Amino acid sequence: MPPESSSVIHSRTSSEPRPAVHTLLRLRHVDELIWEEGRPDWAVAALELAPWVVVRRVEPRPRLWPVGIRGGLRPQRCAAWLPDAAVADFVTPEMLATTRAWRQRPCADTIPALALLDEVEAILQAHGYAGRWGPGGSVGFELASTLPCVSPASDLDLVLKVPEPLGVRDAAALWAALSRLPLRVDVLLETPLGAVALAEYARGKSVMMLRTALGARLVADPWLASAASALSA
């Protein structure tokens, strides 16, 4: 039997903009998915437990969502497309952070990736990023779906929206503060052009990798389209 839905879910109307990458979507029925490479048995079983998928970073198609499905094991990941009309509800990482959804999880104090989210929030607020961040990965999935999938050994994936250029010195200070936490934290800086790892950007490299809907690109400036070039095969 599927777990109860999170109290932070939001029913989407047709007039709202398309949610961005990392948004979690609750689908109405597994049969509405269009699979890229067949329908794995594990994926059907996983969706019966928690009918949630996550928006992938690929070029969109008309009236279709590019989504990823996760199973209980790390190798169990696959891609599909979800018709717009099949989206029942959605949750963004920022919504999970704004509502402090981790405080609703039982036994959260025994799992570092959940227990430390209050400290993460304090760090990001101190650096001026309140309302612009949220948990992704397994933490975001558990907080949205309420299906337990975060273990004591889980890392913490964060998404940070940075529509305007971020100074390298500010990025380094933020990364230093998060790195002092007693678990591995991975942060993606989401710019209007794509995403770059905070750890990489904070090192002040002249070239870094930007994840875009058209694939990975080497960039000198994650906020400047003319500074990007496609990665060679």
QUIQUIBEL-V696991 format. One record per residue. N is the residue number from 1. RES is the residue in one letter. OMEGA is omega in degrees with one decimal (999 if undefined). Layout:
<<N	RES	OMEGA> <N	RES	OMEGA>>
This chain:
<<1	M	-178.0> <2	P	176.8> <3	P	176.7> <4	E	-179.9> <5	S	176.2> <6	S	179.8> <7	S	-177.7> <8	V	-177.1> <9	I	-175.3> <10	H	177.0> <11	S	-175.3> <12	R	173.7> <13	T	-176.0> <14	S	-177.9> <15	S	-177.3> <16	E	178.0> <17	P	179.6> <18	R	177.0> <19	P	-173.9> <20	A	173.1> <21	V	-178.6> <22	H	178.1> <23	T	177.3> <24	L	-178.1> <25	L	172.8> <26	R	-177.9> <27	L	-177.7> <28	R	-179.3> <29	H	-177.4> <30	V	-178.1> <31	D	179.6> <32	E	177.8> <33	L	173.5> <34	I	-171.5> <35	W	179.9> <36	E	-177.0> <37	E	-179.8> <38	G	-177.4> <39	R	-179.2> <40	P	178.5> <41	D	-178.7> <42	W	-178.5> <43	A	178.0> <44	V	179.0> <45	A	-179.7> <46	A	-178.7> <47	L	174.2> <48	E	177.0> <49	L	-178.0> <50	A	-174.7> <51	P	-177.1> <52	W	176.5> <53	V	-178.0> <54	V	-179.3> <55	V	-179.6> <56	R	178.9> <57	R	175.4> <58	V	177.8> <59	E	-178.7> <60	P	172.0> <61	R	-179.4> <62	P	174.5> <63	R	177.5> <64	L	175.8> <65	W	171.3> <66	P	-173.7> <67	V	175.4> <68	G	178.7> <69	I	179.5> <70	R	175.0> <71	G	-177.6> <72	G	179.7> <73	L	-176.4> <74	R	-180.0> <75	P	-176.1> <76	Q	177.6> <77	R	176.5> <78	C	-174.8> <79	A	178.1> <80	A	176.0> <81	W	-177.6> <82	L	177.4> <83	P	-177.6> <84	D	-177.4> <85	A	-178.4> <86	A	179.8> <87	V	179.0> <88	A	-177.7> <89	D	174.0> <90	F	176.8> <91	V	176.3> <92	T	175.3> <93	P	179.8> <94	E	177.6> <95	M	179.7> <96	L	179.8> <97	A	-177.7> <98	T	-179.6> <99	T	-176.8> <100	R	-174.8> <101	A	-178.6> <102	W	-180.0> <103	R	178.6> <104	Q	-174.9> <105	R	177.0> <106	P	178.0> <107	C	-178.8> <108	A	-176.8> <109	D	179.3> <110	T	-177.4> <111	I	-174.4> <112	P	-177.1> <113	A	175.1> <114	L	-175.7> <115	A	-175.6> <116	L	-177.3> <117	L	174.5> <118	D	177.7> <119	E	176.8> <120	V	179.2> <121	E	-179.5> <122	A	179.5> <123	I	-177.5> <124	L	176.1> <125	Q	179.8> <126	A	180.0> <127	H	174.0> <128	G	-176.4> <129	Y	177.9> <130	A	177.7> <131	G	-176.3> <132	R	-176.8> <133	W	175.0> <134	G	178.9> <135	P	174.4> <136	G	176.8> <137	G	-177.0> <138	S	179.1> <139	V	178.5> <140	G	-179.7> <141	F	179.8> <142	E	-177.9> <143	L	179.1> <144	A	-172.9> <145	S	-172.7> <146	T	174.6> <147	L	-179.9> <148	P	178.5> <149	C	178.1> <150	V	-179.5> <151	S	177.2> <152	P	-179.1> <153	A	-175.7> <154	S	170.9> <155	D	177.4> <156	L	177.2> <157	D	179.4> <158	L	175.6> <159	V	-178.6> <160	L	179.8> <161	K	179.2> <162	V	-178.0> <163	P	178.9> <164	E	-179.7> <165	P	-179.7> <166	L	178.5> <167	G	-178.9> <168	V	179.5> <169	R	177.6> <170	D	178.4> <171	A	180.0> <172	A	179.0> <173	A	178.3> <174	L	-179.5> <175	W	178.8> <176	A	180.0> <177	A	-179.9> <178	L	-179.1> <179	S	178.6> <180	R	177.7> <181	L	-175.4> <182	P	171.8> <183	L	179.9> <184	R	178.3> <185	V	175.4> <186	D	-177.6> <187	V	173.0> <188	L	173.1> <189	L	-179.5> <190	E	177.5> <191	T	176.9> <192	P	-177.6> <193	L	-175.9> <194	G	-175.5> <195	A	176.2> <196	V	179.8> <197	A	177.8> <198	L	-178.7> <199	A	-179.5> <200	E	-178.9> <201	Y	-176.7> <202	A	178.9> <203	R	176.1> <204	G	179.2> <205	K	179.6> <206	S	178.1> <207	V	-179.7> <208	M	-177.6> <209	M	176.3> <210	L	177.4> <211	R	-179.2> <212	T	178.2> <213	A	179.1> <214	L	180.0> <215	G	-178.6> <216	A	178.8> <217	R	172.5> <218	L	-176.4> <219	V	170.8> <220	A	-179.0> <221	D	-177.5> <222	P	179.4> <223	W	-174.7> <224	L	-174.5> <225	A	-176.3> <226	S	-179.1> <227	A	-176.1> <228	A	173.7> <229	S	-176.7> <230	A	174.6> <231	L	177.6> <232	S	-178.1> <233	A	999>>
